[in-house]
Amino acid sequence: MKKIFLFFAVIFLIITTTLIKNSTIKLENYIFTTKENISILKDKYELILLDYNYLTSPKKLMDYQYQYFEKELSKIDINDIKKLTVKKNKIIIEDFKQLNNE
């Protein structure tokens, strides 16, 4: 009787150990993939933040203008911007500022 009880106890321990081991492996894989995804997202975030802070700052944009465009670009007043639309062979000119207020 003791041998049968010992045999079933050993089999039970082997089965529970196998189940626990499989569940921990699945959990470790899930944690690993989640950490990898977080790492990728952190890298993307840092690149986007760099782009936002460094490349789109007004000072940097002015530097790029002087560096690449020299005198090709010029400042204009927003009141001078117009919108042209063609309706039934007629050209309609509207103020840009008026369009934004609506």
C-alpha positions as CSV (number, residue, x, y, z in Angstrom):
1,M,0.0,0.0,0.0
2,K,2.8,2.4,0.8
3,K,4.4,1.7,-2.6
4,I,1.2,2.6,-4.5
5,F,0.8,5.8,-2.4
6,L,4.5,6.7,-3.0
7,F,4.1,5.9,-6.8
8,F,1.0,8.2,-7.1
9,A,2.7,10.9,-5.1
10,V,5.7,10.9,-7.4
11,I,3.5,10.9,-10.5
12,F,1.4,13.7,-9.1
13,L,4.6,15.8,-8.3
14,I,6.0,15.1,-11.8
15,I,2.8,16.3,-13.5
16,T,2.4,19.4,-11.3
17,T,6.1,20.3,-11.9
18,T,5.6,19.9,-15.7
19,L,2.5,22.1,-15.6
20,I,4.1,24.8,-13.5
21,K,7.2,24.7,-15.7
22,N,5.2,25.2,-18.9
23,S,3.2,28.0,-17.4
24,T,6.3,29.8,-16.3
25,I,7.9,29.4,-19.7
26,K,4.8,30.9,-21.3
27,L,4.9,33.8,-18.8
28,E,8.6,34.4,-19.4
29,N,8.0,34.5,-23.2
30,Y,5.1,37.0,-22.7
31,I,7.2,39.2,-20.4
32,F,10.1,39.1,-22.9
33,T,8.0,40.1,-25.9
34,T,6.3,42.8,-23.8
35,K,9.7,44.2,-22.8
36,E,10.9,44.1,-26.5
37,N,7.7,46.0,-27.6
38,I,8.3,48.6,-24.9
39,S,11.9,49.0,-25.9
40,I,10.9,49.5,-29.6
41,L,8.2,52.0,-28.5
42,K,10.7,53.9,-26.3
43,D,13.1,54.2,-29.2
44,K,10.4,55.5,-31.5
45,Y,9.3,58.0,-28.8
46,E,12.9,59.2,-28.4
47,L,13.3,59.7,-32.1
48,I,10.0,61.6,-32.4
49,L,10.8,63.7,-29.4
50,L,14.2,64.5,-30.9
51,D,12.6,65.4,-34.2
52,Y,10.0,67.6,-32.4
53,N,12.5,69.4,-30.1
54,Y,15.5,69.7,-32.4
55,L,14.3,69.9,-35.9
56,T,11.1,72.0,-35.5
57,S,12.3,74.6,-33.2
58,P,12.0,78.1,-34.6
59,K,15.7,78.8,-34.3
60,K,16.6,75.7,-36.1
61,L,14.1,76.4,-38.9
62,M,15.6,79.8,-39.4
63,D,19.0,78.2,-39.5
64,Y,17.8,75.8,-42.2
65,Q,16.3,78.6,-44.1
66,Y,19.6,80.5,-44.2
67,Q,21.6,77.4,-44.8
68,Y,19.6,75.9,-47.7
69,F,17.3,78.5,-49.2
70,E,19.3,81.7,-48.5
71,K,17.1,84.4,-50.2
72,E,14.5,82.1,-51.8
73,L,12.1,82.4,-48.9
74,S,10.7,85.6,-47.5
75,K,8.3,86.5,-44.8
76,I,4.8,87.6,-45.7
77,D,1.9,89.0,-43.7
78,I,-1.0,86.7,-43.1
79,N,-3.3,89.5,-44.2
80,D,-1.8,89.3,-47.7
81,I,-2.7,85.6,-48.1
82,K,-5.8,85.0,-50.3
83,K,-7.7,82.0,-51.4
84,L,-8.6,81.6,-55.0
85,T,-11.6,79.4,-56.0
86,V,-13.1,78.8,-59.4
87,K,-16.9,78.3,-59.6
88,K,-18.7,78.2,-62.9
89,N,-15.8,79.9,-64.8
90,K,-15.6,82.7,-62.2
91,I,-12.6,83.3,-60.0
92,I,-13.5,84.2,-56.4
93,I,-10.8,85.7,-54.2
94,E,-11.3,85.5,-50.4
95,D,-9.2,86.7,-47.5
96,F,-7.4,83.9,-45.7
97,K,-7.9,85.5,-42.3
98,Q,-11.7,85.7,-42.9
99,L,-11.8,82.0,-43.8
100,N,-10.1,81.0,-40.5
101,N,-12.5,83.0,-38.4
102,E,-15.5,81.1,-39.7
